[in-house]
Amino acid sequence: MKISEKIGVALPMATLLSFAAMAGDPPKVDTNGDGMISASEHAAGSQKMFDTMDANKDGNVSAAEMDAHHQTRMSQGKSTMSMSSADKIKSKDTNGDGVLSSAENAAGAQRNFDAMDTDHDGNLSASEVKAGHDAMVSKDK
């Protein structure tokens, strides 16, 4: 797996999942409460986070918008990633324009879901989420 693909896996996991929830509570994106994250729940969570970061509502997320979002989350103790926003965007920015479009985000979220779904059952289990989180943390150091 290329480093850009590894970064691409880390970004939505950091964005979507509350890993403090891995102590037994289902992650926030588990909207039906079954303890698993389906592809549709993952996609919806990714889109919700994208919409939250898109401060000017132009359908794109810039590094400045992502930085502002992460600063807010860091002040709340909810984000500790040290990877630059520009690098995070670069991992999904397929047209190279320096911003993340909604379509690029959705496509990246699907690739990330597929990479994390190691048993290919169409759902992310707590162990798959934890393994993904552990991989993300090791890449972020």
C-alpha positions in Angstrom: 0.0 0.0 0.0 1.4 3.4 -1.0 1.8 6.1 1.7 -0.9 8.2 0.0 -3.3 5.2 0.4 -2.3 4.8 4.1 -3.0 8.5 4.7 -6.2 8.1 2.8 -7.3 5.4 5.3 -6.2 7.5 8.3 -8.1 10.7 7.4 -11.7 9.4 7.4 -11.1 7.2 10.4 -9.8 10.1 12.3 -12.7 12.2 11.1 -15.5 9.7 11.5 -14.9 7.5 14.5 -14.7 8.4 18.2 -12.2 5.8 19.3 -12.9 6.5 22.9 -16.0 4.7 22.0 -14.1 1.5 21.4 -14.4 0.7 25.2 -17.7 -1.0 24.3 -19.9 1.8 23.0 -20.7 1.8 19.3 -19.1 4.6 17.4 -21.3 7.6 16.6 -21.6 6.7 13.0 -23.4 3.4 14.0 -26.8 5.0 13.5 -28.8 1.8 13.9 -27.0 0.8 17.1 -26.1 -2.7 15.9 -22.4 -2.4 16.9 -21.3 -2.4 13.3 -20.7 0.3 10.8 -22.2 -0.4 7.4 -21.0 1.2 4.2 -24.0 3.5 4.1 -23.4 4.6 7.7 -19.7 5.2 6.9 -20.6 7.2 3.8 -23.2 9.3 5.7 -20.7 10.0 8.5 -18.0 11.0 6.1 -20.4 13.3 4.3 -21.6 14.8 7.5 -18.0 15.6 8.6 -17.3 17.0 5.2 -20.3 19.3 5.4 -19.2 20.4 8.9 -15.7 21.3 7.6 -17.0 23.1 4.5 -17.4 26.4 6.3 -18.2 28.5 3.3 -20.5 25.9 1.8 -18.9 25.9 -1.6 -18.8 22.1 -1.9 -15.1 22.0 -1.3 -12.9 21.7 1.8 -9.7 23.7 1.8 -6.7 23.2 4.0 -7.7 26.4 5.9 -11.2 25.0 6.5 -9.8 21.7 7.7 -7.3 23.4 9.9 -10.0 25.5 11.5 -12.1 22.4 12.1 -9.2 20.5 13.7 -8.3 23.4 15.9 -11.8 23.4 17.3 -11.7 19.6 17.8 -8.3 19.9 19.4 -9.5 22.5 21.8 -12.3 20.1 22.8 -9.8 17.2 23.2 -11.3 15.3 20.3 -8.4 15.5 17.8 -4.8 14.8 18.2 -3.6 14.1 14.6 -0.4 15.9 13.6 -0.6 15.3 9.8 -1.1 18.6 8.0 -4.4 19.3 6.5 -2.7 19.8 3.1 -1.4 16.2 3.3 -4.8 14.9 4.3 -6.4 16.6 1.4 -3.6 15.5 -1.0 -4.4 11.9 -0.1 -7.9 12.2 -1.7 -7.5 15.1 -4.1 -7.7 13.2 -7.4 -7.7 16.2 -9.6 -4.8 17.9 -7.8 -6.5 21.3 -7.3 -5.5 21.5 -3.6 -9.0 21.2 -2.3 -11.2 18.2 -1.4 -14.5 18.1 -3.3 -17.6 16.3 -2.0 -17.2 13.7 -4.8 -13.5 13.1 -4.0 -14.4 12.8 -0.3 -17.1 10.2 -1.1 -14.8 8.2 -3.4 -12.1 8.2 -0.7 -14.5 7.2 2.0 -15.6 4.2 -0.1 -11.9 3.2 -0.7 -11.2 3.6 3.0 -14.2 1.5 4.0 -13.2 -1.2 1.6 -9.6 -1.2 3.1 -10.9 -1.4 6.7 -13.5 -4.1 5.9 -10.9 -6.9 6.1 -13.4 -9.7 6.3 -15.4 -8.3 3.3 -18.8 -8.6 5.0 -19.9 -5.1 4.2 -19.6 -3.9 7.8 -16.9 -2.6 10.0 -16.7 -4.5 13.3 -15.2 -3.0 16.5 -12.0 -5.1 15.8 -11.7 -3.8 12.3 -12.2 -0.2 13.5 -9.6 -0.8 16.3 -7.1 -2.2 13.8 -7.7 0.7 11.5 -7.2 3.1 14.4 -4.0 1.4 15.5 -2.7 1.7 11.9 -3.7 5.4 11.8 -2.0 6.1 15.1 1.3 4.4 14.1 1.4 6.3 10.8 0.7 9.6 12.5 3.7 9.4 14.9 
